[in-house]
Amino acid sequence: MSDNLQTPPATPPLAATPLATSVAAGPAASALPAAAAAPAPLPAPGAASAPQAATVGANPLALIALICSLLVPLAGIICGHIALAQIKRDGRPGRGLAIAALAIGYALTVLWLIIMSVSLVITFAAAGY
């Protein structure tokens, strides 16, 4: 019976196995390339990121000038000239809106002056002056 009891073969310590060596050495010792072993670190939540491209719309005063030129032409003319000056200085889009506001404002002002002049002539002619 003592012959049937054999001592098991000696196993090497855990540190000597290849798996334990690669785990203990870290990702640098693994067979994977360094880029595939670890993903790129994420930026901190409060860290500044790359600036995003801001969407730049038309000059707001140009749009206001267009609306005002339909309702109160003199206000549209004033806002249109201010908007053109801002657009020239800043380079923002909206030049077409400002020019349209000026054209409508001036046209409606001239139309108003013609209507008032004709109505005054008719009024004075009817009164006998």
C-alpha positions as CSV (number, residue, x, y, z in Angstrom):
1,M,0.0,0.0,0.0
2,S,2.8,2.3,0.6
3,D,3.8,1.8,-3.0
4,N,0.4,3.1,-4.2
5,L,0.9,6.4,-2.4
6,Q,3.1,8.5,-4.5
7,T,3.9,12.0,-3.7
8,P,2.6,14.4,-6.2
9,P,5.1,16.1,-8.5
10,A,6.4,19.4,-7.2
11,T,4.5,22.4,-8.7
12,P,6.4,25.6,-9.3
13,P,5.4,28.5,-7.1
14,L,2.7,30.9,-8.5
15,A,5.1,33.7,-9.4
16,A,7.0,31.4,-11.7
17,T,4.1,30.6,-14.0
18,P,3.8,32.7,-17.3
19,L,0.3,33.9,-16.5
20,A,1.3,35.2,-13.1
21,T,4.4,36.9,-14.5
22,S,2.3,38.8,-17.1
23,V,-0.3,39.8,-14.5
24,A,2.3,40.9,-12.0
25,A,4.2,42.9,-14.6
26,G,1.1,44.7,-15.8
27,P,-0.2,45.6,-19.2
28,A,3.3,46.4,-20.5
29,A,4.4,42.8,-20.3
30,S,1.2,41.5,-22.1
31,A,1.2,40.5,-25.7
32,L,-1.3,43.3,-26.6
33,P,0.1,46.6,-28.0
34,A,0.0,49.5,-25.5
35,A,-2.7,51.3,-27.5
36,A,-5.1,48.4,-27.4
37,A,-4.3,47.6,-23.7
38,A,-5.5,50.8,-22.2
39,P,-8.1,53.3,-23.7
40,A,-7.3,57.0,-23.8
41,P,-8.0,58.7,-20.5
42,L,-11.2,60.8,-20.3
43,P,-10.9,64.5,-19.5
44,A,-11.8,65.6,-16.0
45,P,-15.4,66.8,-15.6
46,G,-14.4,70.3,-14.9
47,A,-11.5,70.5,-17.4
48,A,-11.8,72.8,-20.3
49,S,-12.4,71.1,-23.6
50,A,-11.6,72.1,-27.1
51,P,-13.7,75.1,-28.1
52,Q,-16.8,74.2,-30.1
53,A,-17.7,76.0,-33.3
54,A,-20.3,78.5,-32.3
55,T,-23.2,78.9,-34.7
56,V,-23.3,82.5,-35.7
57,G,-26.6,83.8,-37.0
58,A,-27.4,87.1,-38.6
59,N,-27.0,90.4,-36.7
60,P,-30.1,90.6,-34.4
61,L,-30.4,94.3,-35.0
62,A,-30.7,93.7,-38.8
63,L,-33.8,91.5,-38.1
64,I,-35.2,94.1,-35.8
65,A,-34.7,96.7,-38.4
66,L,-36.5,94.7,-41.0
67,I,-39.5,94.2,-38.7
68,C,-39.5,97.9,-37.6
69,S,-39.3,99.1,-41.2
70,L,-42.7,97.5,-41.9
71,L,-44.3,98.9,-38.8
72,V,-42.5,102.2,-38.1
73,P,-40.3,103.0,-41.2
74,L,-38.2,105.7,-39.4
75,A,-37.2,103.2,-36.6
76,G,-36.4,100.7,-39.4
77,I,-34.1,103.2,-41.1
78,I,-32.3,104.1,-37.9
79,C,-31.9,100.4,-36.8
80,G,-30.8,99.4,-40.3
81,H,-28.0,102.0,-40.4
82,I,-26.8,100.9,-36.9
83,A,-26.9,97.3,-38.0
84,L,-24.9,98.0,-41.1
85,A,-22.2,99.7,-39.0
86,Q,-22.1,96.7,-36.6
87,I,-21.9,94.2,-39.5
88,K,-19.1,96.2,-41.1
89,R,-17.2,96.3,-37.7
90,D,-17.8,92.7,-36.6
91,G,-18.1,90.8,-39.9
92,R,-21.2,89.0,-38.9
93,P,-23.8,88.0,-41.5
94,G,-27.0,90.0,-41.9
95,R,-26.0,92.6,-44.4
96,G,-28.8,91.7,-46.8
97,L,-31.4,92.0,-44.0
98,A,-30.1,95.4,-43.0
99,I,-30.1,96.6,-46.6
100,A,-33.7,95.3,-47.1
101,A,-34.8,97.1,-44.0
102,L,-33.3,100.3,-45.3
103,A,-34.9,99.9,-48.7
104,I,-38.3,99.2,-47.2
105,G,-38.0,101.9,-44.6
106,Y,-37.0,104.6,-47.2
107,A,-39.7,103.4,-49.7
108,L,-42.4,103.5,-47.1
109,T,-41.3,106.9,-45.9
110,V,-41.3,108.4,-49.4
111,L,-44.7,106.8,-50.0
112,W,-46.0,108.3,-46.7
113,L,-44.6,111.8,-47.7
114,I,-46.3,111.5,-51.2
115,I,-49.6,110.5,-49.6
116,M,-49.5,113.4,-47.1
117,S,-48.6,115.9,-49.7
118,V,-51.4,114.9,-52.0
119,S,-53.9,114.8,-49.2
120,L,-52.8,118.4,-48.1
121,V,-53.2,119.6,-51.7
122,I,-56.6,118.0,-52.0
123,T,-57.7,119.4,-48.6
124,F,-56.5,123.0,-49.4
125,A,-58.1,122.8,-52.9
126,A,-61.4,121.7,-51.5
127,A,-61.3,124.5,-48.9
128,G,-60.8,127.1,-51.6
129,Y,-57.3,128.4,-50.6
